[in-house]
Amino acid sequence: MYYEGWEPSRVPQKMSGDDFRQRVPGRLRLRRRGRHRPLVKTVLHSLRQHVSEGDGANITATMPHELAAVLS
């Protein structure tokens, strides 16, 4: 898998659900507030199509519960 900007020395980054919600709009550089929500939902839906249910469960099991709830 290729991930642009991947810096192994900077991971993992722990964040709460609120941290995630605040970080995404700034990273996407969207001009209108709230426009990131449908985009995030679409990306997560797409990822679920390519990750098995078991792997998805393993991934979210390692996250803080609040962040896992945001992503589900």
PDB file of N, CA, C and O in Angstrom:
ATOM      1  N   MET A   1       0.845  -1.165   0.000  1.00  0.00           N
ATOM      2  CA  MET A   1       0.000   0.000   0.000  1.00  0.00           C
ATOM      3  C   MET A   1       0.897   1.237   0.000  1.00  0.00           C
ATOM      4  O   MET A   1       1.918   1.267   0.687  1.00  0.00           O
ATOM      5  N   TYR A   2       0.525   2.229  -0.751  1.00  0.00           N
ATOM      6  CA  TYR A   2       1.252   3.490  -0.801  1.00  0.00           C
ATOM      7  C   TYR A   2       0.425   4.558  -0.107  1.00  0.00           C
ATOM      8  O   TYR A   2      -0.774   4.693  -0.352  1.00  0.00           O
ATOM      9  N   TYR A   3       1.070   5.300   0.745  1.00  0.00           N
ATOM     10  CA  TYR A   3       0.389   6.396   1.441  1.00  0.00           C
ATOM     11  C   TYR A   3       1.268   7.618   1.348  1.00  0.00           C
ATOM     12  O   TYR A   3       2.347   7.657   1.939  1.00  0.00           O
ATOM     13  N   GLU A   4       0.821   8.615   0.613  1.00  0.00           N
ATOM     14  CA  GLU A   4       1.592   9.846   0.442  1.00  0.00           C
ATOM     15  C   GLU A   4       1.753  10.564   1.769  1.00  0.00           C
ATOM     16  O   GLU A   4       0.780  10.778   2.492  1.00  0.00           O
ATOM     17  N   GLY A   5       2.973  10.933   2.083  1.00  0.00           N
ATOM     18  CA  GLY A   5       3.226  11.652   3.320  1.00  0.00           C
ATOM     19  C   GLY A   5       3.479  10.756   4.516  1.00  0.00           C
ATOM     20  O   GLY A   5       3.628  11.249   5.634  1.00  0.00           O
ATOM     21  N   TRP A   6       3.531   9.445   4.301  1.00  0.00           N
ATOM     22  CA  TRP A   6       3.739   8.494   5.397  1.00  0.00           C
ATOM     23  C   TRP A   6       5.096   8.723   6.032  1.00  0.00           C
ATOM     24  O   TRP A   6       6.122   8.726   5.351  1.00  0.00           O
ATOM     25  N   GLU A   7       5.094   8.912   7.326  1.00  0.00           N
ATOM     26  CA  GLU A   7       6.324   9.084   8.087  1.00  0.00           C
ATOM     27  C   GLU A   7       6.270   8.157   9.289  1.00  0.00           C
ATOM     28  O   GLU A   7       5.703   8.522  10.319  1.00  0.00           O
ATOM     29  N   PRO A   8       6.850   6.957   9.179  1.00  0.00           N
ATOM     30  CA  PRO A   8       6.751   5.967  10.247  1.00  0.00           C
ATOM     31  C   PRO A   8       7.193   6.491  11.616  1.00  0.00           C
ATOM     32  O   PRO A   8       6.701   6.023  12.643  1.00  0.00           O
ATOM     33  N   SER A   9       8.110   7.449  11.640  1.00  0.00           N
ATOM     34  CA  SER A   9       8.570   7.970  12.929  1.00  0.00           C
ATOM     35  C   SER A   9       7.506   8.807  13.627  1.00  0.00           C
ATOM     36  O   SER A   9       7.657   9.132  14.804  1.00  0.00           O
ATOM     37  N   ARG A  10       6.439   9.160  12.927  1.00  0.00           N
ATOM     38  CA  ARG A  10       5.399  10.016  13.506  1.00  0.00           C
ATOM     39  C   ARG A  10       4.113   9.259  13.829  1.00  0.00           C
ATOM     40  O   ARG A  10       3.089   9.886  14.102  1.00  0.00           O
ATOM     41  N   VAL A  11       4.143   7.952  13.804  1.00  0.00           N
ATOM     42  CA  VAL A  11       2.934   7.175  14.073  1.00  0.00           C
ATOM     43  C   VAL A  11       3.176   6.190  15.192  1.00  0.00           C
ATOM     44  O   VAL A  11       4.339   5.872  15.439  1.00  0.00           O
ATOM     45  N   PRO A  12       2.203   5.694  15.872  1.00  0.00           N
ATOM     46  CA  PRO A  12       0.798   6.082  15.711  1.00  0.00           C
ATOM     47  C   PRO A  12       0.515   7.414  16.391  1.00  0.00           C
ATOM     48  O   PRO A  12       1.178   7.802  17.353  1.00  0.00           O
ATOM     49  N   GLN A  13      -0.475   8.087  15.867  1.00  0.00           N
ATOM     50  CA  GLN A  13      -0.927   9.330  16.473  1.00  0.00           C
ATOM     51  C   GLN A  13      -2.241   9.042  17.172  1.00  0.00           C
ATOM     52  O   GLN A  13      -3.223   8.655  16.538  1.00  0.00           O
ATOM     53  N   LYS A  14      -2.253   9.231  18.463  1.00  0.00           N
ATOM     54  CA  LYS A  14      -3.474   8.995  19.219  1.00  0.00           C
ATOM     55  C   LYS A  14      -4.353  10.231  19.136  1.00  0.00           C
ATOM     56  O   LYS A  14      -3.881  11.358  19.289  1.00  0.00           O
ATOM     57  N   MET A  15      -5.640  10.004  18.892  1.00  0.00           N
ATOM     58  CA  MET A  15      -6.567  11.121  18.865  1.00  0.00           C
ATOM     59  C   MET A  15      -7.951  10.647  19.273  1.00  0.00           C
ATOM     60  O   MET A  15      -8.319   9.485  19.103  1.00  0.00           O
ATOM     61  N   SER A  16      -8.686  11.576  19.807  1.00  0.00           N
ATOM     62  CA  SER A  16     -10.060  11.293  20.207  1.00  0.00           C
ATOM     63  C   SER A  16     -10.980  11.551  19.009  1.00  0.00           C
ATOM     64  O   SER A  16     -10.529  11.999  17.955  1.00  0.00           O
ATOM     65  N   GLY A  17     -12.251  11.267  19.183  1.00  0.00           N
ATOM     66  CA  GLY A  17     -13.225  11.571  18.140  1.00  0.00           C
ATOM     67  C   GLY A  17     -13.262  13.053  17.837  1.00  0.00           C
ATOM     68  O   GLY A  17     -13.350  13.449  16.675  1.00  0.00           O
ATOM     69  N   ASP A  18     -13.195  13.885  18.881  1.00  0.00           N
ATOM     70  CA  ASP A  18     -13.180  15.335  18.677  1.00  0.00           C
ATOM     71  C   ASP A  18     -11.931  15.771  17.926  1.00  0.00           C
ATOM     72  O   ASP A  18     -12.000  16.634  17.051  1.00  0.00           O
ATOM     73  N   ASP A  19     -10.783  15.174  18.268  1.00  0.00           N
ATOM     74  CA  ASP A  19      -9.539  15.492  17.555  1.00  0.00           C
ATOM     75  C   ASP A  19      -9.692  15.185  16.063  1.00  0.00           C
ATOM     76  O   ASP A  19      -9.290  15.975  15.210  1.00  0.00           O
ATOM     77  N   PHE A  20     -10.280  14.024  15.766  1.00  0.00           N
ATOM     78  CA  PHE A  20     -10.479  13.622  14.377  1.00  0.00           C
ATOM     79  C   PHE A  20     -11.388  14.610  13.661  1.00  0.00           C
ATOM     80  O   PHE A  20     -11.082  15.060  12.557  1.00  0.00           O
ATOM     81  N   ARG A  21     -12.509  14.944  14.295  1.00  0.00           N
ATOM     82  CA  ARG A  21     -13.469  15.868  13.681  1.00  0.00           C
ATOM     83  C   ARG A  21     -12.853  17.239  13.431  1.00  0.00           C
ATOM     84  O   ARG A  21     -13.211  17.900  12.455  1.00  0.00           O
ATOM     85  N   GLN A  22     -11.945  17.678  14.281  1.00  0.00           N
ATOM     86  CA  GLN A  22     -11.308  18.982  14.100  1.00  0.00           C
ATOM     87  C   GLN A  22     -10.177  18.926  13.075  1.00  0.00           C
ATOM     88  O   GLN A  22      -9.928  19.902  12.369  1.00  0.00           O
ATOM     89  N   ARG A  23      -9.509  17.809  12.996  1.00  0.00           N
ATOM     90  CA  ARG A  23      -8.342  17.695  12.125  1.00  0.00           C
ATOM     91  C   ARG A  23      -8.699  17.530  10.648  1.00  0.00           C
ATOM     92  O   ARG A  23      -8.031  18.096   9.783  1.00  0.00           O
ATOM     93  N   VAL A  24      -9.729  16.773  10.360  1.00  0.00           N
ATOM     94  CA  VAL A  24     -10.069  16.472   8.970  1.00  0.00           C
ATOM     95  C   VAL A  24     -10.345  17.727   8.142  1.00  0.00           C
ATOM     96  O   VAL A  24      -9.766  17.857   7.064  1.00  0.00           O
ATOM     97  N   PRO A  25     -11.189  18.649   8.580  1.00  0.00           N
ATOM     98  CA  PRO A  25     -11.450  19.823   7.733  1.00  0.00           C
ATOM     99  C   PRO A  25     -10.185  20.620   7.408  1.00  0.00           C
ATOM    100  O   PRO A  25     -10.031  21.104   6.287  1.00  0.00           O
ATOM    101  N   GLY A  26      -9.288  20.756   8.371  1.00  0.00           N
ATOM    102  CA  GLY A  26      -8.056  21.493   8.124  1.00  0.00           C
ATOM    103  C   GLY A  26      -7.156  20.796   7.126  1.00  0.00           C
ATOM    104  O   GLY A  26      -6.513  21.445   6.302  1.00  0.00           O
ATOM    105  N   ARG A  27      -7.108  19.474   7.198  1.00  0.00           N
ATOM    106  CA  ARG A  27      -6.282  18.710   6.263  1.00  0.00           C
ATOM    107  C   ARG A  27      -6.848  18.742   4.849  1.00  0.00           C
ATOM    108  O   ARG A  27      -6.093  18.697   3.877  1.00  0.00           O
ATOM    109  N   LEU A  28      -8.164  18.819   4.726  1.00  0.00           N
ATOM    110  CA  LEU A  28      -8.788  18.824   3.405  1.00  0.00           C
ATOM    111  C   LEU A  28      -8.809  20.221   2.788  1.00  0.00           C
ATOM    112  O   LEU A  28      -9.026  20.374   1.586  1.00  0.00           O
ATOM    113  N   ARG A  29      -8.584  21.220   3.606  1.00  0.00           N
ATOM    114  CA  ARG A  29      -8.560  22.614   3.152  1.00  0.00           C
ATOM    115  C   ARG A  29      -9.859  22.999   2.431  1.00  0.00           C
ATOM    116  O   ARG A  29      -9.833  23.641   1.381  1.00  0.00           O
ATOM    117  N   LEU A  30     -10.961  22.606   2.999  1.00  0.00           N
ATOM    118  CA  LEU A  30     -12.251  22.966   2.419  1.00  0.00           C
ATOM    119  C   LEU A  30     -12.632  24.369   2.870  1.00  0.00           C
ATOM    120  O   LEU A  30     -12.359  24.761   4.005  1.00  0.00           O
ATOM    121  N   ARG A  31     -13.251  25.103   1.996  1.00  0.00           N
ATOM    122  CA  ARG A  31     -13.591  26.491   2.307  1.00  0.00           C
ATOM    123  C   ARG A  31     -14.865  26.624   3.133  1.00  0.00           C
ATOM    124  O   ARG A  31     -14.984  27.530   3.957  1.00  0.00           O
ATOM    125  N   ARG A  32     -15.805  25.729   2.914  1.00  0.00           N
ATOM    126  CA  ARG A  32     -17.079  25.826   3.631  1.00  0.00           C
ATOM    127  C   ARG A  32     -17.113  24.859   4.784  1.00  0.00           C
ATOM    128  O   ARG A  32     -16.789  23.681   4.634  1.00  0.00           O
ATOM    129  N   ARG A  33     -17.504  25.356   5.928  1.00  0.00           N
ATOM    130  CA  ARG A  33     -17.582  24.558   7.141  1.00  0.00           C
ATOM    131  C   ARG A  33     -18.608  23.428   6.974  1.00  0.00           C
ATOM    132  O   ARG A  33     -19.688  23.640   6.423  1.00  0.00           O
ATOM    133  N   GLY A  34     -18.267  22.251   7.445  1.00  0.00           N
ATOM    134  CA  GLY A  34     -19.185  21.121   7.414  1.00  0.00           C
ATOM    135  C   GLY A  34     -19.160  20.323   6.124  1.00  0.00           C
ATOM    136  O   GLY A  34     -19.800  19.274   6.045  1.00  0.00           O
ATOM    137  N   ARG A  35     -18.440  20.789   5.109  1.00  0.00           N
ATOM    138  CA  ARG A  35     -18.413  20.107   3.823  1.00  0.00           C
ATOM    139  C   ARG A  35     -17.615  18.797   3.865  1.00  0.00           C
ATOM    140  O   ARG A  35     -17.705  17.986   2.943  1.00  0.00           O
ATOM    141  N   HIS A  36     -16.846  18.595   4.918  1.00  0.00           N
ATOM    142  CA  HIS A  36     -16.021  17.391   5.007  1.00  0.00           C
ATOM    143  C   HIS A  36     -16.823  16.159   5.399  1.00  0.00           C
ATOM    144  O   HIS A  36     -16.405  15.039   5.106  1.00  0.00           O
ATOM    145  N   ARG A  37     -17.961  16.339   6.052  1.00  0.00           N
ATOM    146  CA  ARG A  37     -18.709  15.183   6.561  1.00  0.00           C
ATOM    147  C   ARG A  37     -19.108  14.195   5.462  1.00  0.00           C
ATOM    148  O   ARG A  37     -18.849  13.000   5.603  1.00  0.00           O
ATOM    149  N   PRO A  38     -19.734  14.659   4.363  1.00  0.00           N
ATOM    150  CA  PRO A  38     -20.083  13.684   3.317  1.00  0.00           C
ATOM    151  C   PRO A  38     -18.845  13.054   2.676  1.00  0.00           C
ATOM    152  O   PRO A  38     -18.873  11.888   2.283  1.00  0.00           O
ATOM    153  N   LEU A  39     -17.783  13.809   2.574  1.00  0.00           N
ATOM    154  CA  LEU A  39     -16.556  13.278   1.989  1.00  0.00           C
ATOM    155  C   LEU A  39     -15.957  12.184   2.866  1.00  0.00           C
ATOM    156  O   LEU A  39     -15.564  11.131   2.364  1.00  0.00           O
ATOM    157  N   VAL A  40     -15.885  12.428   4.169  1.00  0.00           N
ATOM    158  CA  VAL A  40     -15.362  11.424   5.100  1.00  0.00           C
ATOM    159  C   VAL A  40     -16.222  10.171   5.065  1.00  0.00           C
ATOM    160  O   VAL A  40     -15.704   9.054   5.052  1.00  0.00           O
ATOM    161  N   LYS A  41     -17.529  10.359   5.049  1.00  0.00           N
ATOM    162  CA  LYS A  41     -18.455   9.223   5.015  1.00  0.00           C
ATOM    163  C   LYS A  41     -18.241   8.389   3.745  1.00  0.00           C
ATOM    164  O   LYS A  41     -18.249   7.160   3.805  1.00  0.00           O
ATOM    165  N   THR A  42     -18.052   9.043   2.615  1.00  0.00           N
ATOM    166  CA  THR A  42     -17.826   8.350   1.348  1.00  0.00           C
ATOM    167  C   THR A  42     -16.506   7.581   1.360  1.00  0.00           C
ATOM    168  O   THR A  42     -16.446   6.439   0.906  1.00  0.00           O
ATOM    169  N   VAL A  43     -15.452   8.209   1.877  1.00  0.00           N
ATOM    170  CA  VAL A  43     -14.147   7.543   1.938  1.00  0.00           C
ATOM    171  C   VAL A  43     -14.214   6.315   2.840  1.00  0.00           C
ATOM    172  O   VAL A  43     -13.709   5.252   2.482  1.00  0.00           O
ATOM    173  N   LEU A  44     -14.836   6.460   4.007  1.00  0.00           N
ATOM    174  CA  LEU A  44     -14.938   5.324   4.922  1.00  0.00           C
ATOM    175  C   LEU A  44     -15.774   4.196   4.319  1.00  0.00           C
ATOM    176  O   LEU A  44     -15.448   3.021   4.490  1.00  0.00           O
ATOM    177  N   HIS A  45     -16.842   4.547   3.621  1.00  0.00           N
ATOM    178  CA  HIS A  45     -17.662   3.529   2.949  1.00  0.00           C
ATOM    179  C   HIS A  45     -16.823   2.785   1.911  1.00  0.00           C
ATOM    180  O   HIS A  45     -16.886   1.559   1.814  1.00  0.00           O
ATOM    181  N   SER A  46     -16.042   3.531   1.143  1.00  0.00           N
ATOM    182  CA  SER A  46     -15.184   2.920   0.136  1.00  0.00           C
ATOM    183  C   SER A  46     -14.154   1.988   0.773  1.00  0.00           C
ATOM    184  O   SER A  46     -13.924   0.887   0.272  1.00  0.00           O
ATOM    185  N   LEU A  47     -13.539   2.414   1.861  1.00  0.00           N
ATOM    186  CA  LEU A  47     -12.567   1.570   2.550  1.00  0.00           C
ATOM    187  C   LEU A  47     -13.195   0.271   3.032  1.00  0.00           C
ATOM    188  O   LEU A  47     -12.575  -0.790   2.963  1.00  0.00           O
ATOM    189  N   ARG A  48     -14.428   0.361   3.520  1.00  0.00           N
ATOM    190  CA  ARG A  48     -15.111  -0.845   4.007  1.00  0.00           C
ATOM    191  C   ARG A  48     -15.321  -1.864   2.892  1.00  0.00           C
ATOM    192  O   ARG A  48     -15.413  -3.063   3.153  1.00  0.00           O
ATOM    193  N   GLN A  49     -15.398  -1.386   1.645  1.00  0.00           N
ATOM    194  CA  GLN A  49     -15.584  -2.290   0.514  1.00  0.00           C
ATOM    195  C   GLN A  49     -14.325  -3.108   0.234  1.00  0.00           C
ATOM    196  O   GLN A  49     -14.392  -4.147  -0.423  1.00  0.00           O
ATOM    197  N   HIS A  50     -13.172  -2.641   0.732  1.00  0.00           N
ATOM    198  CA  HIS A  50     -11.894  -3.283   0.425  1.00  0.00           C
ATOM    199  C   HIS A  50     -11.223  -3.928   1.636  1.00  0.00           C
ATOM    200  O   HIS A  50     -10.144  -4.508   1.512  1.00  0.00           O
ATOM    201  N   VAL A  51     -11.845  -3.830   2.785  1.00  0.00           N
ATOM    202  CA  VAL A  51     -11.301  -4.425   4.013  1.00  0.00           C
ATOM    203  C   VAL A  51     -12.308  -5.453   4.502  1.00  0.00           C
ATOM    204  O   VAL A  51     -13.501  -5.165   4.595  1.00  0.00           O
ATOM    205  N   SER A  52     -11.838  -6.628   4.809  1.00  0.00           N
ATOM    206  CA  SER A  52     -12.774  -7.654   5.276  1.00  0.00           C
ATOM    207  C   SER A  52     -13.399  -7.214   6.602  1.00  0.00           C
ATOM    208  O   SER A  52     -12.847  -6.385   7.325  1.00  0.00           O
ATOM    209  N   GLU A  53     -14.542  -7.781   6.894  1.00  0.00           N
ATOM    210  CA  GLU A  53     -15.248  -7.437   8.129  1.00  0.00           C
ATOM    211  C   GLU A  53     -14.379  -7.741   9.350  1.00  0.00           C
ATOM    212  O   GLU A  53     -14.345  -6.965  10.304  1.00  0.00           O
ATOM    213  N   GLY A  54     -13.683  -8.865   9.312  1.00  0.00           N
ATOM    214  CA  GLY A  54     -12.807  -9.246  10.421  1.00  0.00           C
ATOM    215  C   GLY A  54     -11.642  -8.286  10.587  1.00  0.00           C
ATOM    216  O   GLY A  54     -11.310  -7.891  11.705  1.00  0.00           O
ATOM    217  N   ASP A  55     -11.016  -7.907   9.466  1.00  0.00           N
ATOM    218  CA  ASP A  55      -9.912  -6.946   9.538  1.00  0.00           C
ATOM    219  C   ASP A  55     -10.410  -5.589  10.027  1.00  0.00           C
ATOM    220  O   ASP A  55      -9.742  -4.923  10.817  1.00  0.00           O
ATOM    221  N   GLY A  56     -11.579  -5.187   9.556  1.00  0.00           N
ATOM    222  CA  GLY A  56     -12.156  -3.919  10.010  1.00  0.00           C
ATOM    223  C   GLY A  56     -12.392  -3.925  11.509  1.00  0.00           C
ATOM    224  O   GLY A  56     -12.131  -2.935  12.193  1.00  0.00           O
ATOM    225  N   ALA A  57     -12.885  -5.042  12.015  1.00  0.00           N
ATOM    226  CA  ALA A  57     -13.120  -5.169  13.456  1.00  0.00           C
ATOM    227  C   ALA A  57     -11.799  -5.109  14.227  1.00  0.00           C
ATOM    228  O   ALA A  57     -11.722  -4.501  15.294  1.00  0.00           O
ATOM    229  N   ASN A  58     -10.762  -5.747  13.676  1.00  0.00           N
ATOM    230  CA  ASN A  58      -9.447  -5.701  14.325  1.00  0.00           C
ATOM    231  C   ASN A  58      -8.885  -4.284  14.357  1.00  0.00           C
ATOM    232  O   ASN A  58      -8.291  -3.866  15.351  1.00  0.00           O
ATOM    233  N   ILE A  59      -9.074  -3.556  13.275  1.00  0.00           N
ATOM    234  CA  ILE A  59      -8.573  -2.181  13.209  1.00  0.00           C
ATOM    235  C   ILE A  59      -9.284  -1.310  14.234  1.00  0.00           C
ATOM    236  O   ILE A  59      -8.633  -0.608  15.008  1.00  0.00           O
ATOM    237  N   THR A  60     -10.602  -1.348  14.247  1.00  0.00           N
ATOM    238  CA  THR A  60     -11.333  -0.482  15.186  1.00  0.00           C
ATOM    239  C   THR A  60     -11.134  -0.915  16.635  1.00  0.00           C
ATOM    240  O   THR A  60     -11.257  -0.090  17.541  1.00  0.00           O
ATOM    241  N   ALA A  61     -10.828  -2.191  16.873  1.00  0.00           N
ATOM    242  CA  ALA A  61     -10.600  -2.660  18.240  1.00  0.00           C
ATOM    243  C   ALA A  61      -9.345  -2.038  18.850  1.00  0.00           C
ATOM    244  O   ALA A  61      -9.224  -1.954  20.073  1.00  0.00           O
ATOM    245  N   THR A  62      -8.412  -1.602  18.005  1.00  0.00           N
ATOM    246  CA  THR A  62      -7.181  -0.995  18.516  1.00  0.00           C
ATOM    247  C   THR A  62      -7.308   0.511  18.732  1.00  0.00           C
ATOM    248  O   THR A  62      -6.397   1.144  19.266  1.00  0.00           O
ATOM    249  N   MET A  63      -8.435   1.081  18.319  1.00  0.00           N
ATOM    250  CA  MET A  63      -8.642   2.526  18.438  1.00  0.00           C
ATOM    251  C   MET A  63      -9.328   2.866  19.760  1.00  0.00           C
ATOM    252  O   MET A  63      -9.994   2.022  20.359  1.00  0.00           O
ATOM    253  N   PRO A  64      -9.157   4.118  20.210  1.00  0.00           N
ATOM    254  CA  PRO A  64      -9.978   4.552  21.335  1.00  0.00           C
ATOM    255  C   PRO A  64     -11.452   4.426  20.950  1.00  0.00           C
ATOM    256  O   PRO A  64     -11.811   4.687  19.802  1.00  0.00           O
ATOM    257  N   HIS A  65     -12.297   4.036  21.879  1.00  0.00           N
ATOM    258  CA  HIS A  65     -13.713   3.786  21.586  1.00  0.00           C
ATOM    259  C   HIS A  65     -14.393   4.987  20.963  1.00  0.00           C
ATOM    260  O   HIS A  65     -15.219   4.830  20.065  1.00  0.00           O
ATOM    261  N   GLU A  66     -14.063   6.177  21.419  1.00  0.00           N
ATOM    262  CA  GLU A  66     -14.704   7.379  20.888  1.00  0.00           C
ATOM    263  C   GLU A  66     -14.364   7.576  19.415  1.00  0.00           C
ATOM    264  O   GLU A  66     -15.229   7.957  18.627  1.00  0.00           O
ATOM    265  N   LEU A  67     -13.120   7.321  19.036  1.00  0.00           N
ATOM    266  CA  LEU A  67     -12.721   7.463  17.631  1.00  0.00           C
ATOM    267  C   LEU A  67     -13.339   6.352  16.793  1.00  0.00           C
ATOM    268  O   LEU A  67     -13.803   6.619  15.684  1.00  0.00           O
ATOM    269  N   ALA A  68     -13.362   5.134  17.277  1.00  0.00           N
ATOM    270  CA  ALA A  68     -13.972   4.026  16.553  1.00  0.00           C
ATOM    271  C   ALA A  68     -15.449   4.318  16.282  1.00  0.00           C
ATOM    272  O   ALA A  68     -15.959   3.964  15.220  1.00  0.00           O
ATOM    273  N   ALA A  69     -16.131   4.950  17.214  1.00  0.00           N
ATOM    274  CA  ALA A  69     -17.544   5.291  17.029  1.00  0.00           C
ATOM    275  C   ALA A  69     -17.712   6.311  15.899  1.00  0.00           C
ATOM    276  O   ALA A  69     -18.680   6.244  15.141  1.00  0.00           O
ATOM    277  N   VAL A  70     -16.784   7.242  15.788  1.00  0.00           N
ATOM    278  CA  VAL A  70     -16.846   8.242  14.716  1.00  0.00           C
ATOM    279  C   VAL A  70     -16.681   7.572  13.364  1.00  0.00           C
ATOM    280  O   VAL A  70     -17.327   7.967  12.392  1.00  0.00           O
ATOM    281  N   LEU A  71     -15.826   6.565  13.291  1.00  0.00           N
ATOM    282  CA  LEU A  71     -15.523   5.920  12.019  1.00  0.00           C
ATOM    283  C   LEU A  71     -16.527   4.860  11.619  1.00  0.00           C
ATOM    284  O   LEU A  71     -16.527   4.426  10.467  1.00  0.00           O
ATOM    285  N   SER A  72     -17.382   4.429  12.530  1.00  0.00           N
ATOM    286  CA  SER A  72     -18.332   3.369  12.183  1.00  0.00           C
ATOM    287  C   SER A  72     -19.614   3.929  11.637  1.00  0.00           C
ATOM    288  O   SER A  72     -20.523   3.173  11.295  1.00  0.00           O
TER     289      SER A  72
END
